[in-house]
Amino acid sequence: MPLPEKYRRQLIETTAAAEREGRWDALRMWGRALGEIVLWTGLGMALIFMAFYTNGVDVGRIYWLIGCIVWIGGVAKAVLGAYRRGLAEGLW
C-alpha cells in the first residue's frame, strides 16, 4: 500500500535534511583533521628551522629533535583523533 502524499513528502524532506547535515558534518571533520595536521606540521617545522638559526650545535640538535617530536607526534595525534571520532560516530 503506497504512502499518503503528506507522509511521503515529509519523509523526503526529513531525509534530505539529514543528508545535508551529514554532509556538513563530514566536511567539518575533514577540515578539523586537516587543520590539526597543518598546525602540528607548522609548529614542528618552526622548531626544526630554529635549529638552523642558532649558533650552537648542541642547541641546534635539541631544537631539531624537539621539532621532529612535535611534528610527528602532533600529526599522529591528529590522525588518531580523527579515527576515534569516526569510530564514535559509527563511520568505520
LINPE-V541357 format. One record per residue. N is the residue number from 1. SS is DSSP state (H for helix, E for strand, - for the rest). OMEGA is omega in whole degrees, 0 to 359 (NA if undefined). Layout:
BEGIN
N_SS_OMEGA, N_SS_OMEGA
END
This chain:
BEGIN
1_-_182, 2_-_178, 3_-_173, 4_-_185, 5_H_181, 6_H_182, 7_H_179, 8_H_178, 9_H_179, 10_H_178, 11_H_179, 12_H_181, 13_H_181, 14_H_177, 15_H_179, 16_H_179, 17_H_179, 18_H_179, 19_H_178, 20_H_180, 21_H_178, 22_H_179, 23_H_179, 24_H_177, 25_H_179, 26_H_178, 27_H_178, 28_H_179, 29_H_177, 30_H_180, 31_H_179, 32_H_179, 33_H_179, 34_H_178, 35_H_178, 36_H_179, 37_H_179, 38_H_180, 39_H_182, 40_H_177, 41_H_179, 42_H_179, 43_H_178, 44_H_179, 45_H_177, 46_H_178, 47_H_178, 48_H_179, 49_H_174, 50_H_178, 51_H_179, 52_H_183, 53_H_183, 54_-_180, 55_-_183, 56_-_180, 57_H_181, 58_H_178, 59_H_177, 60_H_177, 61_H_178, 62_H_178, 63_H_181, 64_H_182, 65_H_178, 66_H_177, 67_H_178, 68_H_179, 69_H_180, 70_H_183, 71_H_184, 72_H_179, 73_H_180, 74_H_179, 75_H_177, 76_H_178, 77_H_180, 78_H_181, 79_H_179, 80_H_176, 81_H_177, 82_H_178, 83_H_180, 84_H_177, 85_H_176, 86_H_176, 87_H_181, 88_H_180, 89_H_178, 90_-_181, 91_-_176, 92_-_NA
END
